[in-house]
Amino acid sequence: MATGSVIIRKKEDSIAATVRRIIEMLGELRFGSITVVVQEGKVLQIDKTEKFRIGPGR
């Protein structure tokens, strides 16, 4: 296996891990948003904001 192939494989693994994490966060979220911050084609940060509504009698 060429060195270039190893680098590509590591990048694919990293992308797959990021996608798995986003899917996991979506499963945990009831109301809110998930923001993915990308810079130069790389995911730098994933923010999850969850909203809770408090109404009368709760």
C-alpha distance matrix in Angstrom:
0.0 3.8 6.6 8.3 6.4 7.2 10.6 11.2 10.7 13.0 15.4 15.6 16.3 18.9 20.5 20.8 22.4 24.7 25.7 26.4 28.6 30.5 31.2 32.3 34.6 36.1 36.9 38.9 40.7 44.1 45.5 43.9 40.9 37.2 36.2 32.7 32.7 29.9 29.6 27.4 25.4 24.8 26.9 29.1 31.6 32.8 36.5 38.4 42.2 44.3 47.8 50.7 54.0 57.1 60.1 63.6 63.9 60.4
3.8 0.0 3.8 5.4 5.3 6.7 9.0 10.1 10.8 12.8 14.6 15.5 16.8 18.8 20.3 21.2 22.9 24.7 26.0 27.1 29.0 30.7 31.8 33.1 35.1 36.5 37.7 39.6 41.2 44.6 45.7 43.8 40.6 36.9 35.5 31.9 31.4 28.5 27.7 25.2 23.6 23.3 25.7 27.8 30.6 32.2 36.0 38.2 41.9 44.2 47.8 50.8 54.0 57.2 60.2 63.8 64.4 60.8
6.6 3.8 0.0 3.8 5.4 5.1 6.5 8.8 9.9 10.8 12.6 14.4 15.4 16.8 18.6 20.0 21.2 22.9 24.6 25.8 27.3 29.0 30.5 31.6 33.3 35.0 36.4 38.0 39.5 43.0 44.0 41.9 38.6 34.9 33.4 29.6 28.9 26.0 25.0 22.6 21.3 20.7 23.2 24.9 27.9 29.7 33.5 35.9 39.6 42.1 45.7 48.7 52.0 55.1 58.3 61.9 62.5 58.9
8.3 5.4 3.8 0.0 3.8 5.4 5.2 6.3 8.6 10.0 10.7 12.4 14.3 15.4 16.6 18.4 20.0 21.2 22.7 24.3 25.9 27.2 28.7 30.3 31.8 33.2 34.9 36.6 37.8 41.2 42.0 39.8 36.4 32.8 31.1 27.3 26.6 23.5 22.5 19.9 18.4 18.3 21.1 23.1 26.1 27.9 31.7 34.2 37.8 40.3 43.8 47.0 50.2 53.4 56.5 60.1 60.9 57.4
6.4 5.3 5.4 3.8 0.0 3.8 5.4 5.1 6.1 8.6 9.8 10.4 12.2 14.1 15.2 16.2 18.2 19.8 20.9 22.3 24.2 25.7 26.8 28.3 30.2 31.4 32.8 34.7 36.2 39.6 40.6 38.7 35.5 31.9 30.5 26.9 26.7 23.8 23.5 21.1 19.0 18.8 21.1 23.5 26.1 27.4 31.2 33.3 37.0 39.3 42.8 45.8 49.1 52.3 55.2 58.8 59.5 56.0
7.2 6.7 5.1 5.4 3.8 0.0 3.8 5.4 5.0 6.2 8.6 9.8 10.4 12.3 14.2 15.2 16.4 18.3 19.9 20.9 22.5 24.4 25.7 26.7 28.6 30.3 31.5 33.1 34.8 38.3 39.5 37.6 34.5 30.8 29.6 26.0 25.8 23.2 22.9 21.0 19.0 18.0 19.9 21.9 24.5 25.9 29.7 31.8 35.5 37.8 41.4 44.3 47.7 50.7 53.8 57.4 57.9 54.3
10.6 9.0 6.5 5.2 5.4 3.8 0.0 3.8 5.4 5.2 6.2 8.7 9.9 10.6 12.4 14.2 15.3 16.6 18.4 19.9 21.2 22.7 24.5 25.7 27.1 28.8 30.5 31.9 33.2 36.8 37.6 35.4 32.2 28.5 26.9 23.2 22.7 19.9 19.3 17.3 15.6 14.6 16.9 18.8 21.6 23.3 27.1 29.5 33.2 35.7 39.3 42.3 45.6 48.8 51.9 55.5 56.2 52.7
11.2 10.1 8.8 6.3 5.1 5.4 3.8 0.0 3.8 5.5 5.1 6.2 8.6 9.8 10.5 12.2 14.2 15.3 16.4 18.2 19.9 21.1 22.5 24.2 25.8 27.0 28.7 30.5 31.7 35.1 35.9 33.9 30.6 26.9 25.5 21.9 21.7 18.8 18.7 16.7 14.3 13.8 16.1 18.6 21.2 22.5 26.3 28.5 32.1 34.5 38.0 41.1 44.3 47.5 50.5 54.2 54.9 51.5
10.7 10.8 9.9 8.6 6.1 5.0 5.4 3.8 0.0 3.8 5.4 5.0 6.1 8.6 9.8 10.4 12.2 14.2 15.2 16.3 18.3 20.0 21.0 22.3 24.3 25.7 26.9 28.8 30.4 33.8 35.0 33.3 30.2 26.6 25.7 22.2 22.5 20.1 20.6 19.1 16.4 15.4 16.8 19.3 21.5 22.3 26.1 27.9 31.6 33.7 37.3 40.2 43.4 46.6 49.6 53.1 53.6 50.1
13.0 12.8 10.8 10.0 8.6 6.2 5.2 5.5 3.8 0.0 3.8 5.4 5.0 6.1 8.6 9.8 10.5 12.3 14.2 15.2 16.5 18.4 20.0 20.9 22.6 24.4 25.8 27.2 28.8 32.4 33.5 31.6 28.5 24.8 23.8 20.3 20.4 18.3 18.6 17.5 15.2 13.4 14.6 16.6 18.7 19.9 23.6 25.7 29.4 31.6 35.3 38.2 41.5 44.6 47.7 51.3 51.8 48.2
15.4 14.6 12.6 10.7 9.8 8.6 6.2 5.1 5.4 3.8 0.0 3.8 5.4 5.0 6.2 8.6 9.8 10.5 12.3 14.2 15.3 16.6 18.4 19.9 21.1 22.7 24.5 26.0 27.1 30.6 31.4 29.3 26.1 22.4 21.0 17.4 17.3 14.9 15.3 14.1 11.5 10.0 11.6 14.0 16.4 17.6 21.4 23.6 27.3 29.7 33.2 36.3 39.6 42.7 45.8 49.5 50.2 46.7
15.6 15.5 14.4 12.4 10.4 9.8 8.7 6.2 5.0 5.4 3.8 0.0 3.8 5.4 5.1 6.1 8.6 9.8 10.5 12.2 14.2 15.3 16.4 18.2 19.9 21.1 22.6 24.6 25.8 29.2 30.2 28.5 25.4 21.8 21.0 17.6 18.3 16.2 17.3 16.3 13.1 12.0 12.9 15.9 17.6 18.0 21.7 23.4 27.1 29.2 32.6 35.6 38.8 42.0 44.9 48.5 49.2 45.7
16.3 16.8 15.4 14.3 12.2 10.4 9.9 8.6 6.1 5.0 5.4 3.8 0.0 3.8 5.5 5.1 6.1 8.6 9.9 10.4 12.3 14.3 15.3 16.3 18.3 20.0 21.1 22.8 24.5 28.0 29.4 27.8 25.0 21.4 21.0 17.8 18.8 17.3 18.6 18.2 15.3 13.3 13.3 15.8 17.1 17.3 20.9 22.4 26.1 28.0 31.6 34.4 37.7 40.7 43.8 47.3 47.7 44.1
18.9 18.8 16.8 15.4 14.1 12.3 10.6 9.8 8.6 6.1 5.0 5.4 3.8 0.0 3.8 5.4 5.1 6.2 8.7 9.8 10.6 12.4 14.3 15.2 16.6 18.5 20.1 21.3 22.8 26.4 27.4 25.5 22.5 18.8 18.0 14.7 15.4 14.0 15.3 15.4 12.7 10.1 9.8 12.1 13.5 14.0 17.7 19.6 23.3 25.5 29.1 32.0 35.4 38.5 41.6 45.2 45.7 42.2
20.5 20.3 18.6 16.6 15.2 14.2 12.4 10.5 9.8 8.6 6.2 5.1 5.5 3.8 0.0 3.8 5.4 5.1 6.2 8.6 9.9 10.6 12.4 14.2 15.4 16.6 18.5 20.2 21.2 24.6 25.5 23.5 20.4 16.8 16.0 12.7 13.8 12.3 14.2 14.2 11.0 9.1 8.7 11.9 13.0 13.0 16.7 18.4 22.0 24.2 27.6 30.7 33.9 37.1 40.1 43.7 44.4 41.0
20.8 21.2 20.0 18.4 16.2 15.2 14.2 12.2 10.4 9.8 8.6 6.1 5.1 5.4 3.8 0.0 3.8 5.4 5.1 6.1 8.6 9.9 10.5 12.2 14.2 15.3 16.6 18.6 20.1 23.5 24.8 23.4 20.7 17.3 17.3 14.5 16.4 15.4 17.7 18.0 14.6 12.8 11.9 14.8 15.2 14.4 17.8 18.8 22.4 24.0 27.5 30.3 33.4 36.6 39.5 43.0 43.4 40.0
22.4 22.9 21.2 20.0 18.2 16.4 15.3 14.2 12.2 10.5 9.8 8.6 6.1 5.1 5.4 3.8 0.0 3.8 5.5 5.1 6.2 8.7 9.9 10.4 12.3 14.3 15.4 16.7 18.5 22.1 23.6 22.2 19.6 16.2 16.4 13.9 15.6 15.3 17.6 18.5 15.6 13.0 11.3 13.4 13.4 12.6 15.8 16.8 20.5 22.1 25.8 28.4 31.8 34.7 37.8 41.3 41.6 38.0
24.7 24.7 22.9 21.2 19.8 18.3 16.6 15.3 14.2 12.3 10.5 9.8 8.6 6.2 5.1 5.4 3.8 0.0 3.8 5.4 5.1 6.3 8.7 9.8 10.6 12.4 14.4 15.6 16.7 20.3 21.2 19.3 16.5 12.9 12.7 10.1 11.9 11.9 14.5 15.9 13.0 10.4 8.1 10.4 10.1 9.1 12.5 13.8 17.6 19.5 23.1 26.0 29.3 32.4 35.5 39.1 39.7 36.2
25.7 26.0 24.6 22.7 20.9 19.9 18.4 16.4 15.2 14.2 12.3 10.5 9.9 8.7 6.2 5.1 5.5 3.8 0.0 3.8 5.4 5.1 6.2 8.6 9.9 10.6 12.5 14.5 15.4 18.7 19.8 18.4 15.6 12.3 12.8 10.6 13.2 13.3 16.4 17.5 14.3 12.5 10.3 13.1 12.5 10.7 13.6 14.2 17.7 19.2 22.6 25.4 28.5 31.8 34.6 38.2 38.8 35.4
26.4 27.1 25.8 24.3 22.3 20.9 19.9 18.2 16.3 15.2 14.2 12.2 10.4 9.8 8.6 6.1 5.1 5.4 3.8 0.0 3.8 5.5 5.1 6.1 8.6 9.9 10.7 12.6 14.5 17.8 19.6 18.7 16.5 13.5 14.8 13.2 16.0 16.5 19.6 20.9 17.8 15.6 13.2 15.4 14.3 12.2 14.7 14.5 18.0 19.0 22.4 24.9 28.1 31.1 34.0 37.4 37.6 34.2
28.6 29.0 27.3 25.9 24.2 22.5 21.2 19.9 18.3 16.5 15.3 14.2 12.3 10.6 9.9 8.6 6.2 5.1 5.4 3.8 0.0 3.8 5.4 5.0 6.2 8.6 9.9 10.7 12.4 16.1 17.6 16.4 14.3 11.2 12.5 11.2 14.0 15.2 18.3 20.2 17.6 14.9 11.9 13.3 11.5 9.2 11.4 11.3 14.9 16.1 19.8 22.3 25.6 28.6 31.6 35.1 35.4 31.9
30.5 30.7 29.0 27.2 25.7 24.4 22.7 21.1 20.0 18.4 16.6 15.3 14.3 12.4 10.6 9.9 8.7 6.3 5.1 5.5 3.8 0.0 3.8 5.4 5.1 6.2 8.7 10.0 10.6 14.0 15.1 13.6 11.2 8.0 9.5 8.7 12.1 13.6 17.1 19.2 16.6 14.4 11.2 13.0 10.9 7.9 9.7 9.4 12.8 14.2 17.6 20.4 23.5 26.7 29.6 33.2 33.8 30.5
31.2 31.8 30.5 28.7 26.8 25.7 24.5 22.5 21.0 20.0 18.4 16.4 15.3 14.3 12.4 10.5 9.9 8.7 6.2 5.1 5.4 3.8 0.0 3.8 5.4 5.0 6.3 8.9 10.0 13.0 14.8 14.2 12.5 10.2 12.4 12.1 15.6 17.0 20.5 22.4 19.5 17.6 14.7 16.7 14.7 11.6 12.9 11.8 14.7 15.1 18.3 20.7 23.6 26.8 29.4 32.9 33.2 29.9
32.3 33.1 31.6 30.3 28.3 26.7 25.7 24.2 22.3 20.9 19.9 18.2 16.3 15.2 14.2 12.2 10.4 9.8 8.6 6.1 5.0 5.4 3.8 0.0 3.8 5.4 5.2 6.6 8.9 12.3 14.6 14.4 13.2 11.2 13.8 13.8 17.1 18.8 22.3 24.4 21.7 19.4 16.2 17.5 15.1 11.9 12.9 11.2 14.2 14.2 17.5 19.5 22.7 25.5 28.4 31.7 31.7 28.2
34.6 35.1 33.3 31.8 30.2 28.6 27.1 25.8 24.3 22.6 21.1 19.9 18.3 16.6 15.4 14.2 12.3 10.6 9.9 8.6 6.2 5.1 5.4 3.8 0.0 3.8 5.4 5.2 6.3 10.0 11.7 10.9 9.8 7.9 10.8 11.6 14.9 17.3 20.8 23.4 21.1 18.8 15.2 16.0 13.1 9.5 9.6 7.5 10.3 10.6 14.0 16.3 19.6 22.6 25.5 29.0 29.3 25.8
36.1 36.5 35.0 33.2 31.4 30.3 28.8 27.0 25.7 24.4 22.7 21.1 20.0 18.5 16.6 15.3 14.3 12.4 10.6 9.9 8.6 6.2 5.0 5.4 3.8 0.0 3.8 5.4 5.2 8.2 9.8 9.6 8.7 7.6 11.0 12.2 15.9 18.2 21.9 24.4 21.9 20.1 16.8 18.0 15.2 11.5 11.3 8.9 10.9 10.6 13.5 15.8 18.6 21.8 24.4 27.9 28.4 25.1
36.9 37.7 36.4 34.9 32.8 31.5 30.5 28.7 26.9 25.8 24.5 22.6 21.1 20.1 18.5 16.6 15.4 14.4 12.5 10.7 9.9 8.7 6.3 5.2 5.4 3.8 0.0 3.8 5.6 8.0 10.9 11.8 11.8 11.2 14.7 15.8 19.5 21.7 25.3 27.7 25.1 23.1 19.8 21.1 18.3 14.6 14.4 11.6 13.3 12.2 14.8 16.3 19.1 21.9 24.4 27.6 27.6 24.3
38.9 39.6 38.0 36.6 34.7 33.1 31.9 30.5 28.8 27.2 26.0 24.6 22.8 21.3 20.2 18.6 16.7 15.6 14.5 12.6 10.7 10.0 8.9 6.6 5.2 5.4 3.8 0.0 3.8 6.7 9.6 10.5 11.2 10.9 14.5 16.1 19.5 22.1 25.7 28.4 26.1 23.9 20.3 20.9 17.7 14.1 13.1 9.9 11.2 9.6 12.3 13.6 16.7 19.3 22.1 25.3 25.2 21.7
40.7 41.2 39.5 37.8 36.2 34.8 33.2 31.7 30.4 28.8 27.1 25.8 24.5 22.8 21.2 20.1 18.5 16.7 15.4 14.5 12.4 10.6 10.0 8.9 6.3 5.2 5.6 3.8 0.0 3.8 5.9 6.8 7.9 8.8 12.5 14.9 18.2 21.2 24.8 27.7 25.6 23.7 20.1 20.6 17.2 13.5 11.8 8.2 8.6 6.7 9.1 10.9 13.8 16.8 19.5 23.0 23.4 20.0
44.1 44.6 43.0 41.2 39.6 38.3 36.8 35.1 33.8 32.4 30.6 29.2 28.0 26.4 24.6 23.5 22.1 20.3 18.7 17.8 16.1 14.0 13.0 12.3 10.0 8.2 8.0 6.7 3.8 0.0 3.8 6.7 9.2 11.3 15.0 17.7 21.1 24.1 27.8 30.7 28.7 27.0 23.5 24.0 20.6 16.8 14.8 11.1 10.3 7.4 8.2 9.0 11.3 14.3 16.6 19.9 20.3 17.2
45.5 45.7 44.0 42.0 40.6 39.5 37.6 35.9 35.0 33.5 31.4 30.2 29.4 27.4 25.5 24.8 23.6 21.2 19.8 19.6 17.6 15.1 14.8 14.6 11.7 9.8 10.9 9.6 5.9 3.8 0.0 3.8 7.1 10.2 13.5 16.8 19.9 23.1 26.6 29.7 28.0 26.6 23.1 23.4 19.9 16.4 13.8 10.3 8.5 5.8 5.5 7.3 9.2 12.7 15.0 18.6 19.7 16.9
43.9 43.8 41.9 39.8 38.7 37.6 35.4 33.9 33.3 31.6 29.3 28.5 27.8 25.5 23.5 23.4 22.2 19.3 18.4 18.7 16.4 13.6 14.2 14.4 10.9 9.6 11.8 10.5 6.8 6.7 3.8 0.0 3.8 7.2 10.1 13.6 16.4 19.8 23.2 26.5 25.0 23.6 20.1 20.2 16.8 13.4 10.6 7.5 5.4 4.3 5.2 8.5 10.8 14.4 17.0 20.7 22.2 19.4
40.9 40.6 38.6 36.4 35.5 34.5 32.2 30.6 30.2 28.5 26.1 25.4 25.0 22.5 20.4 20.7 19.6 16.5 15.6 16.5 14.3 11.2 12.5 13.2 9.8 8.7 11.8 11.2 7.9 9.2 7.1 3.8 0.0 3.8 6.5 10.0 12.9 16.1 19.6 22.8 21.3 20.0 16.7 16.9 13.7 10.4 8.1 5.9 5.3 6.6 8.5 12.0 14.4 18.0 20.6 24.4 26.0 23.1
37.2 36.9 34.9 32.8 31.9 30.8 28.5 26.9 26.6 24.8 22.4 21.8 21.4 18.8 16.8 17.3 16.2 12.9 12.3 13.5 11.2 8.0 10.2 11.2 7.9 7.6 11.2 10.9 8.8 11.3 10.2 7.2 3.8 0.0 3.8 6.6 9.9 13.0 16.6 19.7 18.0 16.5 13.0 13.5 10.4 6.9 5.6 4.5 6.4 8.6 11.5 15.0 17.7 21.2 24.0 27.8 29.1 26.1
36.2 35.5 33.4 31.1 30.5 29.6 26.9 25.5 25.7 23.8 21.0 21.0 21.0 18.0 16.0 17.3 16.4 12.7 12.8 14.8 12.5 9.5 12.4 13.8 10.8 11.0 14.7 14.5 12.5 15.0 13.5 10.1 6.5 3.8 0.0 3.8 6.4 9.7 13.1 16.3 15.1 13.8 10.6 10.8 8.1 5.7 5.1 6.5 8.3 11.4 14.0 17.7 20.4 23.8 26.6 30.4 32.0 29.0
32.7 31.9 29.6 27.3 26.9 26.0 23.2 21.9 22.2 20.3 17.4 17.6 17.8 14.7 12.7 14.5 13.9 10.1 10.6 13.2 11.2 8.7 12.1 13.8 11.6 12.2 15.8 16.1 14.9 17.7 16.8 13.6 10.0 6.6 3.8 0.0 3.8 6.4 10.0 13.0 11.5 10.1 6.9 7.8 6.0 4.6 6.5 9.0 11.6 14.7 17.6 21.2 24.0 27.4 30.3 34.1 35.5 32.5
32.7 31.4 28.9 26.6 26.7 25.8 22.7 21.7 22.5 20.4 17.3 18.3 18.8 15.4 13.8 16.4 15.6 11.9 13.2 16.0 14.0 12.1 15.6 17.1 14.9 15.9 19.5 19.5 18.2 21.1 19.9 16.4 12.9 9.9 6.4 3.8 0.0 3.8 6.8 10.3 9.8 8.4 5.9 5.6 5.1 6.2 8.1 11.4 13.6 17.2 19.9 23.5 26.3 29.5 32.5 36.3 37.9 34.9
29.9 28.5 26.0 23.5 23.8 23.2 19.9 18.8 20.1 18.3 14.9 16.2 17.3 14.0 12.3 15.4 15.3 11.9 13.3 16.5 15.2 13.6 17.0 18.8 17.3 18.2 21.7 22.1 21.2 24.1 23.1 19.8 16.1 13.0 9.7 6.4 3.8 0.0 3.8 6.7 6.0 5.3 4.4 5.6 7.3 9.1 11.6 14.8 17.3 20.7 23.5 27.2 29.9 33.2 36.2 39.9 41.6 38.5
29.6 27.7 25.0 22.5 23.5 22.9 19.3 18.7 20.6 18.6 15.3 17.3 18.6 15.3 14.2 17.7 17.6 14.5 16.4 19.6 18.3 17.1 20.5 22.3 20.8 21.9 25.3 25.7 24.8 27.8 26.6 23.2 19.6 16.6 13.1 10.0 6.8 3.8 0.0 3.8 5.4 5.4 6.5 6.6 9.4 12.1 14.6 18.1 20.4 24.0 26.7 30.3 33.0 36.3 39.3 43.0 44.7 41.7
27.4 25.2 22.6 19.9 21.1 21.0 17.3 16.7 19.1 17.5 14.1 16.3 18.2 15.4 14.2 18.0 18.5 15.9 17.5 20.9 20.2 19.2 22.4 24.4 23.4 24.4 27.7 28.4 27.7 30.7 29.7 26.5 22.8 19.7 16.3 13.0 10.3 6.7 3.8 0.0 3.8 5.6 8.5 9.5 12.7 15.3 18.1 21.4 23.9 27.4 30.2 33.8 36.5 39.8 42.7 46.5 48.2 45.2
25.4 23.6 21.3 18.4 19.0 19.0 15.6 14.3 16.4 15.2 11.5 13.1 15.3 12.7 11.0 14.6 15.6 13.0 14.3 17.8 17.6 16.6 19.5 21.7 21.1 21.9 25.1 26.1 25.6 28.7 28.0 25.0 21.3 18.0 15.1 11.5 9.8 6.0 5.4 3.8 0.0 3.8 6.8 9.2 12.1 14.0 17.2 20.2 23.0 26.2 29.1 32.7 35.4 38.8 41.7 45.5 47.0 44.0
24.8 23.3 20.7 18.3 18.8 18.0 14.6 13.8 15.4 13.4 10.0 12.0 13.3 10.1 9.1 12.8 13.0 10.4 12.5 15.6 14.9 14.4 17.6 19.4 18.8 20.1 23.1 23.9 23.7 27.0 26.6 23.6 20.0 16.5 13.8 10.1 8.4 5.3 5.4 5.6 3.8 0.0 3.8 6.1 9.2 11.5 14.9 18.0 21.1 24.3 27.4 30.9 33.9 37.2 40.2 44.0 45.3 42.1
26.9 25.7 23.2 21.1 21.1 19.9 16.9 16.1 16.8 14.6 11.6 12.9 13.3 9.8 8.7 11.9 11.3 8.1 10.3 13.2 11.9 11.2 14.7 16.2 15.2 16.8 19.8 20.3 20.1 23.5 23.1 20.1 16.7 13.0 10.6 6.9 5.9 4.4 6.5 8.5 6.8 3.8 0.0 3.8 5.9 7.7 11.2 14.3 17.4 20.6 23.8 27.3 30.3 33.5 36.7 40.4 41.6 38.4
29.1 27.8 24.9 23.1 23.5 21.9 18.8 18.6 19.3 16.6 14.0 15.9 15.8 12.1 11.9 14.8 13.4 10.4 13.1 15.4 13.3 13.0 16.7 17.5 16.0 18.0 21.1 20.9 20.6 24.0 23.4 20.2 16.9 13.5 10.8 7.8 5.6 5.6 6.6 9.5 9.2 6.1 3.8 0.0 3.8 7.2 10.2 13.7 16.6 20.0 23.2 26.6 29.7 32.7 36.0 39.7 41.0 37.7
31.6 30.6 27.9 26.1 26.1 24.5 21.6 21.2 21.5 18.7 16.4 17.6 17.1 13.5 13.0 15.2 13.4 10.1 12.5 14.3 11.5 10.9 14.7 15.1 13.1 15.2 18.3 17.7 17.2 20.6 19.9 16.8 13.7 10.4 8.1 6.0 5.1 7.3 9.4 12.7 12.1 9.2 5.9 3.8 0.0 3.8 6.5 10.0 13.0 16.3 19.6 22.9 26.1 29.0 32.4 36.0 37.2 33.9
32.8 32.2 29.7 27.9 27.4 25.9 23.3 22.5 22.3 19.9 17.6 18.0 17.3 14.0 13.0 14.4 12.6 9.1 10.7 12.2 9.2 7.9 11.6 11.9 9.5 11.5 14.6 14.1 13.5 16.8 16.4 13.4 10.4 6.9 5.7 4.6 6.2 9.1 12.1 15.3 14.0 11.5 7.7 7.2 3.8 0.0 3.8 6.7 10.0 13.1 16.5 19.8 23.0 26.1 29.3 33.0 34.2 30.8
36.5 36.0 33.5 31.7 31.2 29.7 27.1 26.3 26.1 23.6 21.4 21.7 20.9 17.7 16.7 17.8 15.8 12.5 13.6 14.7 11.4 9.7 12.9 12.9 9.6 11.3 14.4 13.1 11.8 14.8 13.8 10.6 8.1 5.6 5.1 6.5 8.1 11.6 14.6 18.1 17.2 14.9 11.2 10.2 6.5 3.8 0.0 3.8 6.5 9.9 13.1 16.4 19.6 22.6 25.9 29.5 30.8 27.6
38.4 38.2 35.9 34.2 33.3 31.8 29.5 28.5 27.9 25.7 23.6 23.4 22.4 19.6 18.4 18.8 16.8 13.8 14.2 14.5 11.3 9.4 11.8 11.2 7.5 8.9 11.6 9.9 8.2 11.1 10.3 7.5 5.9 4.5 6.5 9.0 11.4 14.8 18.1 21.4 20.2 18.0 14.3 13.7 10.0 6.7 3.8 0.0 3.8 6.4 9.9 13.1 16.4 19.5 22.7 26.3 27.5 24.2
42.2 41.9 39.6 37.8 37.0 35.5 33.2 32.1 31.6 29.4 27.3 27.1 26.1 23.3 22.0 22.4 20.5 17.6 17.7 18.0 14.9 12.8 14.7 14.2 10.3 10.9 13.3 11.2 8.6 10.3 8.5 5.4 5.3 6.4 8.3 11.6 13.6 17.3 20.4 23.9 23.0 21.1 17.4 16.6 13.0 10.0 6.5 3.8 0.0 3.8 6.6 10.0 13.1 16.2 19.4 23.0 24.4 21.3
44.3 44.2 42.1 40.3 39.3 37.8 35.7 34.5 33.7 31.6 29.7 29.2 28.0 25.5 24.2 24.0 22.1 19.5 19.2 19.0 16.1 14.2 15.1 14.2 10.6 10.6 12.2 9.6 6.7 7.4 5.8 4.3 6.6 8.6 11.4 14.7 17.2 20.7 24.0 27.4 26.2 24.3 20.6 20.0 16.3 13.1 9.9 6.4 3.8 0.0 3.8 6.7 10.1 13.1 16.3 20.0 21.1 17.9
47.8 47.8 45.7 43.8 42.8 41.4 39.3 38.0 37.3 35.3 33.2 32.6 31.6 29.1 27.6 27.5 25.8 23.1 22.6 22.4 19.8 17.6 18.3 17.5 14.0 13.5 14.8 12.3 9.1 8.2 5.5 5.2 8.5 11.5 14.0 17.6 19.9 23.5 26.7 30.2 29.1 27.4 23.8 23.2 19.6 16.5 13.1 9.9 6.6 3.8 0.0 3.8 6.5 9.8 12.9 16.5 18.0 15.1
50.7 50.8 48.7 47.0 45.8 44.3 42.3 41.1 40.2 38.2 36.3 35.6 34.4 32.0 30.7 30.3 28.4 26.0 25.4 24.9 22.3 20.4 20.7 19.5 16.3 15.8 16.3 13.6 10.9 9.0 7.3 8.5 12.0 15.0 17.7 21.2 23.5 27.2 30.3 33.8 32.7 30.9 27.3 26.6 22.9 19.8 16.4 13.1 10.0 6.7 3.8 0.0 3.8 6.4 9.7 13.3 14.4 11.4
54.0 54.0 52.0 50.2 49.1 47.7 45.6 44.3 43.4 41.5 39.6 38.8 37.7 35.4 33.9 33.4 31.8 29.3 28.5 28.1 25.6 23.5 23.6 22.7 19.6 18.6 19.1 16.7 13.8 11.3 9.2 10.8 14.4 17.7 20.4 24.0 26.3 29.9 33.0 36.5 35.4 33.9 30.3 29.7 26.1 23.0 19.6 16.4 13.1 10.1 6.5 3.8 0.0 3.8 6.3 10.1 11.8 9.4
57.1 57.2 55.1 53.4 52.3 50.7 48.8 47.5 46.6 44.6 42.7 42.0 40.7 38.5 37.1 36.6 34.7 32.4 31.8 31.1 28.6 26.7 26.8 25.5 22.6 21.8 21.9 19.3 16.8 14.3 12.7 14.4 18.0 21.2 23.8 27.4 29.5 33.2 36.3 39.8 38.8 37.2 33.5 32.7 29.0 26.1 22.6 19.5 16.2 13.1 9.8 6.4 3.8 0.0 3.8 7.0 8.7 6.4
60.1 60.2 58.3 56.5 55.2 53.8 51.9 50.5 49.6 47.7 45.8 44.9 43.8 41.6 40.1 39.5 37.8 35.5 34.6 34.0 31.6 29.6 29.4 28.4 25.5 24.4 24.4 22.1 19.5 16.6 15.0 17.0 20.6 24.0 26.6 30.3 32.5 36.2 39.3 42.7 41.7 40.2 36.7 36.0 32.4 29.3 25.9 22.7 19.4 16.3 12.9 9.7 6.3 3.8 0.0 3.8 6.4 5.8
63.6 63.8 61.9 60.1 58.8 57.4 55.5 54.2 53.1 51.3 49.5 48.5 47.3 45.2 43.7 43.0 41.3 39.1 38.2 37.4 35.1 33.2 32.9 31.7 29.0 27.9 27.6 25.3 23.0 19.9 18.6 20.7 24.4 27.8 30.4 34.1 36.3 39.9 43.0 46.5 45.5 44.0 40.4 39.7 36.0 33.0 29.5 26.3 23.0 20.0 16.5 13.3 10.1 7.0 3.8 0.0 3.8 5.6
63.9 64.4 62.5 60.9 59.5 57.9 56.2 54.9 53.6 51.8 50.2 49.2 47.7 45.7 44.4 43.4 41.6 39.7 38.8 37.6 35.4 33.8 33.2 31.7 29.3 28.4 27.6 25.2 23.4 20.3 19.7 22.2 26.0 29.1 32.0 35.5 37.9 41.6 44.7 48.2 47.0 45.3 41.6 41.0 37.2 34.2 30.8 27.5 24.4 21.1 18.0 14.4 11.8 8.7 6.4 3.8 0.0 3.8
60.4 60.8 58.9 57.4 56.0 54.3 52.7 51.5 50.1 48.2 46.7 45.7 44.1 42.2 41.0 40.0 38.0 36.2 35.4 34.2 31.9 30.5 29.9 28.2 25.8 25.1 24.3 21.7 20.0 17.2 16.9 19.4 23.1 26.1 29.0 32.5 34.9 38.5 41.7 45.2 44.0 42.1 38.4 37.7 33.9 30.8 27.6 24.2 21.3 17.9 15.1 11.4 9.4 6.4 5.8 5.6 3.8 0.0
